[in-house]
Amino acid sequence: MSPLKIFLIEDDPFFGEALKYFLKQNPDFDVYLFKSGKECLSNLYKKPDIICLDFGLPDITGDKLLKKIQETNDKIPVIIISGQENIEVAVDFLKSGAKDYIVKNEHTKDILWNSIGKIRENLVLVNEVEDLKEQLEQKFSFENTIIGQSESIKSVFNKINKSINTNINVSITGETGTGKEVVAKAIHYNSERKNKPFIAINMAAIPKELMESDFFGHEIGAFTGANSRSIGKFEQANGGTIFLDEIAELDLNLQSKLLRVLQEREVVRLGGNTKIKFDARLIIATHKDLAQEVKKGNFREDLYYRIIGLPIELPPLRERGNDTLLLAKYFIDLFTKDNKMKTITLSKEAKDKLLKYSFPGNIRELKSVIDLACVMSDGKEILADDLTFTSINTTDFFLSEEKTLKEYTAEIIIHYLKKNNNDVLKTAKKLDIGKSTIYNLIQSLTPQK
């Protein structure tokens, strides 16, 4: 931390110089001595870290000077040094925002030293928090977290940009491993709520019997073992964002309670009667088709329409073309930096191997593959043999269900059309088929008027 800039306002020259000399024993203290309130105010442009002011100044009283300082910058900690031992005066100053009130006596110097030390510790913490906020903003900026240039991911960027300017609910869908929580955090940390909590709940990870307490909190004695009050996730998220991951796993009974909470914007802790208002933005995610879950009777229709908001569908990695290589490079750079390794590149054969693989585990699987490849490489270049695919799903994704040859052919063509951003010529060349075959398929899939 840079030297602490301290303003000392004291009209008694002997006492002022004595305090200044004492404080300057710490080489990290940069002390300025002023004899009047006017001098202090005219020098606030120097941005002091702490102001220590005498209660009885010749040109202005301590309370008025405190108010003027706060009008200029209410973040500056102010310590009052006074000859008055009146408790009511001290309390009034503290209520007005002064950080400390010190009485002039033989212990003043030591007490002031300790008070400045505590304030400095707090300033260090505040600066660390600000640094962390900046890091979070950088960490969750679109450029640093959502890597890609494909048309499908650009569509995702467009919807994220629309979502951050409002408080509309957002529903994120996509296969497991496509980065749903990353998108949720990107929305939160780029919105006006970025300085408030981001509370994430994974529905699949919480036992059903604990969900209600985890969501809404409980009072002492609400159930066996409830020995203290617990604040629920919705209260914790007040002012910020609550992210409900894998919401399709939510128990039907709790779905009705969640619906009421979202409608009323208030919760009641288990075992309590008090209605607690909250203001939290809702983002939900699932790898399932919620509309189909509604049709199956697994998800309430009224809750579905309450939470659906702005839908964002994340494309699987196999449909993002060269984004696979961009992400691979990002993960290589990340791994080498974290492990203090030199730069590692991808060979042409390795790139081809990555582009031909379907990645059923999506981005999460790609990161795992790249991390291992960095370890297995010679430390300079990743070769094709360094890439090991250990997916649990060893069956090609086109063979996941029984279909006719014609249906498989159509699915393969549609897959490569999406991968090549609907470029018919490129797709025909890739599959070694005629363009007319693709055009005939497109025509057969187009509804006739």
C-alpha positions in Angstrom: 0.0 0.0 0.0 1.3 3.5 -0.8 2.1 6.0 2.1 -0.9 6.9 4.2 -1.8 10.6 3.6 -2.9 12.1 6.9 -4.4 15.6 7.4 -3.9 17.0 10.9 -6.0 20.1 11.7 -4.9 21.7 15.0 -4.8 25.4 16.0 -2.5 24.8 19.0 1.0 25.0 17.3 2.8 23.1 20.1 0.3 20.3 20.3 -0.1 20.1 16.5 3.7 19.8 15.9 4.0 17.3 18.7 1.3 15.0 17.1 2.9 15.5 13.6 6.3 14.6 14.9 4.9 11.5 16.7 3.0 10.3 13.7 5.9 10.8 11.3 7.9 8.1 13.2 6.1 5.7 10.9 7.8 6.1 7.5 4.5 5.0 5.8 2.7 8.1 7.2 2.7 11.3 5.1 1.4 14.0 7.6 0.1 17.4 6.7 -0.5 20.0 9.5 -3.1 22.7 9.1 -4.1 25.4 11.6 -7.7 26.1 10.4 -10.7 24.4 8.8 -10.3 26.7 5.8 -6.8 25.4 5.1 -8.1 21.8 5.4 -11.0 22.3 2.9 -8.7 24.1 0.3 -6.4 21.1 0.3 -8.9 18.3 0.0 -7.9 18.0 -3.7 -4.8 16.2 -2.4 -7.1 13.3 -1.5 -6.2 12.5 2.1 -6.7 9.0 3.4 -7.5 10.1 7.0 -8.4 13.4 8.6 -7.7 14.2 12.3 -9.4 17.4 13.3 -9.6 19.5 16.5 -13.1 20.1 17.8 -12.5 23.8 18.7 -11.0 25.6 15.7 -10.8 29.4 15.4 -12.8 29.6 12.1 -15.2 26.7 12.2 -16.5 24.1 14.7 -15.6 20.5 14.4 -19.2 19.4 13.6 -19.5 21.9 10.7 -16.1 21.0 9.3 -17.0 17.3 9.4 -20.2 18.0 7.5 -18.3 20.0 4.8 -15.7 17.2 4.4 -18.5 14.7 4.0 -20.1 16.8 1.4 -16.9 16.8 -0.6 -16.0 13.1 0.0 -18.0 11.0 2.5 -15.5 8.1 2.1 -12.7 9.9 4.0 -12.4 8.5 7.6 -12.4 11.4 10.1 -11.1 11.3 13.7 -12.2 14.0 16.2 -9.6 15.2 18.7 -11.2 17.3 21.5 -10.6 18.7 24.9 -14.2 18.0 25.8 -15.0 14.8 27.7 -18.7 15.1 27.3 -20.1 11.7 26.2 -23.1 13.2 24.4 -20.8 15.2 22.2 -18.8 12.2 21.3 -21.9 10.1 20.6 -23.2 12.9 18.3 -20.0 12.9 16.3 -20.0 9.2 15.9 -23.6 9.2 14.8 -22.7 11.9 12.3 -20.1 9.6 10.7 -16.8 10.2 12.5 -14.7 7.1 12.8 -13.4 7.9 16.3 -13.5 10.5 19.1 -10.3 11.0 21.1 -10.0 13.2 24.2 -6.9 15.4 24.6 -4.8 14.1 27.5 -1.5 12.3 28.1 -2.7 9.2 26.3 -3.9 11.1 23.1 -0.8 10.1 21.0 -1.0 6.4 21.7 -4.8 6.3 21.2 -4.5 8.2 17.9 -1.8 5.9 16.7 -3.9 2.8 17.4 -7.0 4.4 15.8 -5.1 5.3 12.6 -3.7 1.7 12.6 -7.2 0.2 12.7 -8.5 2.5 10.0 -5.5 1.7 7.8 -6.2 -2.0 8.2 -9.8 -1.4 7.1 -8.6 0.7 4.1 -6.3 -2.2 3.0 -9.4 -4.5 3.1 -11.5 -2.0 1.2 -8.8 -1.8 -1.5 -8.5 -5.5 -1.7 -12.3 -5.8 -2.2 -12.2 -3.2 -4.9 -9.3 -5.1 -6.6 -11.4 -8.3 -6.4 -14.4 -6.5 -7.9 -12.2 -5.3 -10.8 -10.8 -8.9 -11.3 -14.4 -10.3 -11.3 -15.5 -7.8 -13.9 -12.5 -8.8 -16.1 -12.9 -12.5 -15.3 -16.6 -12.5 -16.3 -16.3 -10.1 -19.3 -17.7 -11.7 -22.4 -14.2 -11.6 -24.1 -12.6 -13.6 -21.3 -15.2 -16.2 -20.5 -17.2 -17.0 -23.6 -14.7 -17.8 -26.3 -15.9 -18.2 -29.9 -16.6 -16.6 -33.3 -19.2 -19.0 -34.7 -22.6 -17.7 -35.8 -24.3 -19.8 -33.1 -22.2 -18.2 -30.3 -22.7 -14.7 -31.7 -26.4 -15.3 -31.4 -25.8 -16.1 -27.7 -23.7 -12.9 -27.3 -26.6 -10.9 -28.7 -29.1 -12.4 -26.2 -26.7 -11.8 -23.3 -26.3 -8.2 -24.3 -30.1 -7.8 -24.3 -30.4 -9.4 -20.9 -27.9 -7.3 -19.0 -29.8 -4.1 -19.6 -33.0 -5.3 -17.8 -34.1 -7.5 -14.9 -35.9 -10.0 -17.1 -35.7 -13.6 -16.0 -33.3 -15.6 -18.1 -33.5 -19.4 -18.9 -30.4 -21.0 -20.2 -30.6 -24.4 -21.9 -28.1 -26.6 -23.5 -26.3 -30.0 -23.1 -24.2 -30.7 -20.0 -20.8 -29.0 -20.2 -21.8 -26.2 -22.6 -21.1 -23.5 -20.0 -24.5 -22.5 -18.6 -23.2 -21.2 -15.2 -20.5 -19.3 -17.1 -23.2 -17.5 -19.0 -25.2 -16.8 -15.9 -22.2 -15.2 -14.2 -21.4 -13.2 -17.3 -24.9 -11.8 -17.2 -24.7 -11.0 -13.5 -21.2 -9.4 -13.5 -22.0 -7.2 -16.5 -25.3 -6.0 -15.1 -26.2 -3.2 -12.6 -26.3 -5.9 -9.9 -22.6 -6.9 -10.3 -21.7 -5.5 -6.8 -24.4 -7.6 -5.1 -24.4 -11.4 -4.4 -24.5 -14.1 -7.1 -26.0 -17.1 -5.4 -26.0 -20.4 -7.3 -28.0 -23.5 -6.3 -27.6 -26.8 -8.0 -31.0 -28.6 -7.6 -29.5 -32.0 -8.4 -27.0 -31.7 -5.5 -29.5 -30.9 -2.7 -31.5 -33.6 -0.9 -35.2 -33.0 -1.4 -35.9 -32.8 2.3 -33.4 -30.0 2.7 -34.4 -27.9 -0.3 -37.1 -25.8 1.4 -34.8 -24.8 4.3 -31.9 -24.1 1.9 -34.2 -21.9 -0.3 -36.1 -20.0 2.2 -34.3 -20.4 5.5 -35.6 -21.5 8.9 -36.2 -20.3 12.5 -34.9 -21.9 15.7 -36.9 -25.0 16.5 -38.5 -25.2 13.0 -37.5 -28.9 12.9 -35.3 -31.3 14.8 -31.7 -30.0 14.8 -32.7 -26.4 13.9 -30.7 -24.9 16.8 -30.1 -21.6 15.2 -31.7 -19.3 12.6 -30.7 -19.9 9.0 -30.9 -17.3 6.2 -32.1 -18.9 3.0 -30.6 -18.5 -0.5 -33.3 -16.1 -1.7 -32.6 -13.7 1.2 -28.8 -14.0 0.6 -29.3 -13.0 -3.0 -31.2 -9.8 -2.1 -30.2 -7.1 -4.5 -28.2 -9.6 -6.7 -28.9 -12.7 -8.7 -30.1 -16.1 -7.8 -29.1 -18.9 -10.2 -31.2 -22.1 -10.1 -29.2 -24.7 -12.0 -30.8 -28.0 -13.1 -34.2 -26.6 -12.3 -36.0 -29.5 -13.9 -34.9 -31.6 -10.9 -37.0 -29.5 -8.6 -39.6 -31.5 -6.6 -43.2 -30.8 -7.7 -44.3 -29.9 -4.2 -41.6 -27.3 -3.9 -42.4 -26.0 -7.4 -45.7 -24.6 -6.1 -43.9 -22.8 -3.2 -41.3 -21.4 -5.5 -44.1 -20.1 -7.8 -45.7 -18.2 -4.8 -42.3 -16.8 -3.8 -41.6 -15.5 -7.3 -45.1 -14.0 -7.6 -45.1 -12.3 -4.2 -41.3 -11.5 -4.2 -41.3 -12.5 -0.5 -40.3 -15.5 1.6 -41.3 -16.9 4.9 -38.7 -18.9 6.8 -39.7 -22.4 8.0 -41.1 -22.2 11.5 -41.7 -18.4 11.1 -44.6 -16.1 10.2 -42.8 -12.9 9.1 -42.9 -12.2 5.4 -39.5 -11.1 4.2 -39.3 -9.1 1.0 -36.4 -9.7 -1.4 -35.2 -8.3 -4.7 -33.2 -10.8 -6.8 -32.9 -11.4 -10.5 -33.7 -15.0 -11.5 -31.6 -17.0 -13.9 -32.4 -20.7 -14.4 -30.6 -23.4 -16.3 -31.4 -27.0 -17.4 -30.1 -29.6 -19.9 -33.7 -30.9 -20.3 -36.5 -29.6 -22.5 -38.7 -27.9 -19.9 -41.6 -27.7 -22.3 -41.5 -31.5 -22.7 -41.2 -31.8 -18.9 -44.4 -29.8 -18.6 -46.2 -32.2 -21.1 -45.0 -35.2 -19.1 -46.4 -33.7 -15.9 -43.0 -33.3 -14.3 -43.0 -29.5 -14.2 -45.8 -27.0 -13.5 -47.0 -25.1 -16.5 -47.6 -21.9 -14.5 -44.1 -22.0 -13.1 -42.7 -22.6 -16.5 -44.3 -19.4 -17.9 -43.2 -17.5 -14.8 -39.5 -18.4 -15.1 -38.9 -18.8 -18.9 -38.2 -15.1 -19.5 -35.5 -14.6 -22.1 -34.4 -18.0 -23.4 -30.7 -18.6 -24.3 -29.9 -21.9 -25.9 -26.2 -22.8 -25.8 -25.0 -24.8 -28.8 -23.1 -28.0 -28.3 -19.4 -27.8 -29.1 -19.8 -30.1 -32.1 -21.9 -27.4 -33.8 -19.4 -24.6 -33.2 -16.8 -25.4 -35.9 -13.5 -23.6 -35.3 -14.6 -22.4 -31.9 -13.1 -25.8 -30.7 -9.6 -24.6 -31.7 -10.1 -21.2 -30.2 -11.2 -22.8 -26.9 -8.4 -25.3 -27.1 -5.8 -22.5 -27.4 -7.5 -20.7 -24.5 -7.2 -23.8 -22.3 -3.6 -24.4 -23.3 -2.7 -20.9 -22.3 -4.6 -21.2 -19.1 -2.9 -24.5 -18.2 0.6 -23.4 -19.0 0.2 -20.1 -17.0 -1.2 -21.9 -14.0 1.6 -24.5 -14.1 4.4 -22.0 -15.0 5.1 -23.8 -18.3 6.4 -22.4 -21.5 4.2 -21.7 -24.5 2.7 -24.9 -26.1 1.2 -25.0 -29.6 -1.1 -27.4 -31.4 0.1 -29.3 -34.4 -1.9 -29.5 -37.6 -2.7 -33.1 -37.0 -3.9 -32.4 -33.5 -6.2 -29.6 -34.7 -7.7 -32.0 -37.3 -8.2 -34.6 -34.6 -10.0 -32.1 -32.4 -12.3 -30.9 -35.2 -13.3 -34.5 -36.1 -14.3 -35.5 -32.6 -17.9 -34.9 -31.5 -17.2 -33.9 -27.9 -20.3 -35.4 -26.2 -19.0 -33.8 -22.9 -18.7 -30.4 -24.7 -16.5 -27.6 -23.3 -15.9 -29.4 -20.0 -14.6 -32.5 -21.9 -12.4 -30.3 -24.1 -10.7 -28.7 -21.1 -10.0 -32.1 -19.6 -8.6 -33.4 -22.9 -6.4 -30.3 -23.3 -5.1 -30.4 -19.7 -4.0 -34.0 -20.2 -2.5 -33.2 -23.6 -0.3 -30.4 -22.1 1.1 -32.9 -19.6 1.6 -35.7 -22.2 3.3 -33.3 -24.8 7.0 -32.6 -25.1 6.4 -29.2 -23.6 6.5 -27.4 -26.9 3.8 -28.9 -29.2 0.8 -31.0 -28.7 0.7 -33.9 -31.3 -2.3 -35.9 -32.3 -1.1 -38.8 -30.2 -1.1 -36.6 -27.1 -4.9 -36.1 -27.4 -6.8 -38.8 -25.5 -10.6 -39.0 -25.7 -12.0 -40.9 -22.8 -15.7 -40.0 -23.1 -18.1 -42.3 -21.3 -20.4 -42.0 -24.3 -18.3 -44.1 -26.8 -21.2 -44.5 -29.3 -21.2 -42.0 -32.1 -23.9 -39.4 -31.4 -25.6 -40.2 -34.7 -26.1 -43.8 -33.6 -27.8 -42.9 -30.2 -31.2 -44.2 -31.4 -32.5 -46.5 -34.2 -33.3 -44.7 -37.5 -33.5 -45.5 -41.2 -30.4 -44.9 -43.4 -32.3 -42.0 -45.0 -32.9 -40.4 -41.6 -29.3 -40.9 -40.6 -28.2 -39.3 -43.9 -30.4 -36.3 -43.3 -29.2 -35.9 -39.7 -25.5 -36.0 -40.8 -26.1 -33.4 -43.5 -28.1 -31.1 -41.1 -25.3 -31.5 -38.5 -22.6 -30.4 -41.0 -24.7 -27.5 -42.3 -25.0 -26.1 -38.8 -21.3 -26.7 -38.2 -20.5 -24.8 -41.4 -23.0 -22.0 -40.7 -25.3 -23.2 -43.5 -22.6 -23.1 -46.2 -23.9 -25.6 -48.7 -20.8 -25.6 -50.9 -18.5 -26.2 -47.9 -20.8 -28.9 -46.5 -21.0 -30.7 -49.9 -17.2 -30.7 -50.2 -16.8 -32.0 -46.7 -19.2 -34.9 -47.2 -18.2 -35.5 -50.8 -21.8 -35.3 -52.1 -23.5 -33.1 -54.7 -25.0 -29.7 -53.8 -28.3 -30.9 -55.3 -28.5 -33.6 -52.5 -28.4 -30.9 -49.9 -30.8 -28.6 -51.7 -33.3 -31.4 -52.1 -33.1 -32.2 -48.4 -33.6 -28.5 -47.4 -36.6 -28.3 -49.8 -38.1 -31.5 -48.3 -37.8 -30.0 -44.8 -39.4 -26.6 -45.8 -43.1 -26.5 -45.0 -45.2 -26.2 -48.2 -47.6 -23.3 -48.5 
